[in-house]
Structures are given as C-alpha cells and as structure tokens.
Amino acid sequence: METIDKSKIGKRIAERRAQRQLTQEQLSEKIGMTENQVSRMENGRVIPRGETAIKLSRVLNVSTDYILLGHDIQIDDEGIADIIQNVALCNKRERILISDLITSLLKNREKDI
C-alpha cells in the first residue's frame, strides 16, 4: 500500500492551484473552506479527506489519486470526473464488471458504424 505524504500532497495542491491561476482565497471559496484551511493543506499540516479531496479534484481538474498519491491523471470533462469518482468507490470485482461493460459497449458501437 502506498503511503500518503502530507508535504507532497500540499505541494501538489499549491502547484496545481497556481497553474489554474487561483489564489488561496479563490480556492477556499470554491471548495467551501477557509483560506487558513487551504493554507494548512498546502503547508502539509492537514490531509484533504473525503468530500474535500473530491471538491479539490474537480476545482483543480485532477484526480483524487493525483492529489493524494501523485498519480498524474488529469480530468478534462466533469462527466468523466464523476465516473472516475464513482468507479473509485467500487471494489475490484465491480471495477472488472464496469470494464467489461465499457468494452462491450464500444464493440457494439463499432458494429453500428
């Protein structure tokens, strides 16, 4: 299991916030937190959990995996972000079923073309 490094999480949040040209105040408003709480996350004193991690991922246009673990998967479409967040809640068997369903849908689409 991967370890969660508070300082790296904070650095990723701060870097991505800067890339999106947001101030800490603007980010705090978008995710429903105080500017002080955002500062504490960026300084590695607090780890975003649950709903906060999801809100951050949507505002910063990255996956929660990127925020928490550094896996660089950027999300371009809010619909895709919702799908990824929901799939992340599934167990391994459910993810396999979802993958099989998507594969089947794509094969059927190719037949229709």
C-alpha positions in Angstrom: 0.0 0.0 0.0 1.2 3.5 -0.9 2.0 5.9 1.9 0.4 9.3 2.0 3.0 12.2 2.4 1.3 15.3 3.7 4.0 17.7 2.4 3.8 16.2 -1.1 0.0 16.5 -1.1 0.3 20.1 -0.1 2.9 20.8 -2.8 0.7 19.2 -5.4 -2.3 21.3 -4.3 -0.3 24.5 -4.3 1.3 23.8 -7.7 -2.0 22.9 -9.3 -3.7 25.9 -7.8 -1.0 28.2 -9.2 -1.3 26.5 -12.6 -5.1 27.2 -12.6 -4.2 30.8 -11.6 -6.2 30.7 -8.4 -5.4 32.4 -5.1 -5.8 30.5 -1.9 -8.8 32.7 -1.2 -10.4 31.8 -4.5 -9.8 28.1 -4.0 -11.2 28.2 -0.5 -14.4 29.8 -1.7 -14.8 27.2 -4.5 -14.4 24.2 -2.1 -16.2 25.7 0.9 -13.3 26.1 3.3 -11.5 28.9 4.9 -8.3 30.4 3.4 -6.5 29.2 6.6 -7.6 25.6 6.0 -6.3 25.7 2.4 -3.0 27.2 3.7 -2.8 24.3 6.2 -3.3 21.8 3.4 -0.7 23.4 1.2 1.8 23.5 4.0 1.3 19.8 4.7 -0.3 20.1 8.1 -3.7 18.7 7.0 -4.6 16.0 4.5 -7.8 16.6 2.5 -10.2 13.7 3.0 -13.4 12.5 1.5 -15.6 15.3 0.2 -12.8 17.8 0.4 -10.5 15.7 -1.8 -13.3 15.3 -4.3 -14.0 19.1 -4.4 -10.3 19.8 -4.8 -10.0 17.3 -7.7 -12.9 19.0 -9.5 -11.7 22.6 -9.0 -8.1 21.7 -9.8 -9.0 19.5 -12.7 -7.1 16.5 -11.5 -8.0 13.1 -10.0 -8.1 12.5 -6.2 -5.3 9.9 -6.9 -3.1 12.8 -8.1 -3.8 14.9 -5.1 -3.3 12.1 -2.6 -0.7 9.9 -4.3 0.8 11.9 -7.1 -0.7 9.7 -9.9 -0.9 12.2 -12.8 -4.3 11.7 -14.3 -5.9 14.9 -15.4 -9.6 15.1 -15.9 -10.9 17.3 -18.8 -14.6 16.7 -18.5 -16.8 16.9 -15.4 -18.8 13.9 -16.6 -15.6 11.8 -16.7 -14.7 13.1 -13.3 -18.0 11.9 -11.9 -17.5 8.4 -13.5 -13.9 8.2 -12.1 -15.0 9.2 -8.6 -17.8 6.6 -8.7 -15.6 3.8 -10.0 -13.0 4.6 -7.4 -15.7 3.6 -4.8 -16.2 0.2 -6.3 -14.4 -3.0 -5.3 -12.2 -4.9 -7.6 -14.9 -7.3 -8.9 -17.2 -4.3 -9.6 -14.5 -2.5 -11.5 -13.9 -5.6 -13.6 -17.6 -5.7 -14.4 -17.6 -2.0 -15.3 -14.6 -2.5 -17.6 -16.3 -5.4 -19.3 -19.4 -3.3 -19.8 -17.5 -0.5 -21.4 -15.6 -2.9 -23.6 -18.9 -4.4 -24.7 -20.5 -1.0 -25.4 -17.5 0.1 -27.5 -17.6 -3.2 -29.5 -21.4 -2.7 -30.2 -20.8 0.9 -31.2 -18.2 -0.2 -33.7 -20.7 -2.7 -35.2 -23.3 0.2 -35.6 -20.8 2.4 -37.6 
